[in-house]
Amino acid sequence: MIHIGIIREGKKPEDKRVAFTPEQCIEILERFHNVKLTVQPSPHRCIPDSAYLAAVSYTHLRAHETGRN
């Protein structure tokens, strides 16, 4: 299992960039079944935490529909 983490910024000033967008997270999880993604909540990221939560929900729903859960 490969574990990828998108961490919250700890430095000052905070960086707003992201390594992966929620759409890219969906693609990674759908294409590579041996990958786990963890996203730490961050109030400074340019993409809101809710978008990552929606991506995870979508990915879990698709896995259930295709029998990959």
N, C-alpha and C positions, 0 to 999 in steps of 0.2 A: 504494500500500500504506500503510495506517495501522498504526503501531506503538505499542502501549500497553505501558507498563512498570509493574509493581508492584514498587517498590523496597523494599529493607530500610531500616529506620530507622537514621539516623546520629546522631540527637539523644539527649540524656539528659534525663530518663528516656525509655526507649524507649516508643513507642506500639504497642499491640497490635492496633489496628484494621486492617482491610483495605479496599481500594477495591472489590474484587470477590471473591466467594466462588468456590471451584472450580466450583460449579454454574453460576454466572453466566458464568464463563470459557467453559465448554462452550457455553452458549447464544450468547454473542457469536461464538465461532468457527464455530458451525453456521449462524448467521443471516447473518453478514457475511463473505463469502469474501475480502475484501480487507484483513482485519485480522490482524496478527501480535501475539501476546501474549508478553511476557517477564516471568518472575517471578524476582526475585533471592532466593536462600535467606535465611532469617532465623530465628534461634533464638527470637525474641521475639514473633513473630506469633501471634495467637490461633488460627489454623488452621495445622496442621503442613505443612511442605514436601511431605511424602508425599501429602497430599490434592491438591495442585496437580499433582504428577507423575502421579497416577492420572487426573486430569482430562485432562491432555495425552495420556496413553496412550489413553484412551477416545475422545477427539476424533480422534486419528490412525487408530484402528481404524475408527471410523464413516466417516471420509473415504475410507479404503481400500474399505470395503464399498459405498459409494455411488459410487465412481469419481472422487472429488474430490481425489485425492492428487497 
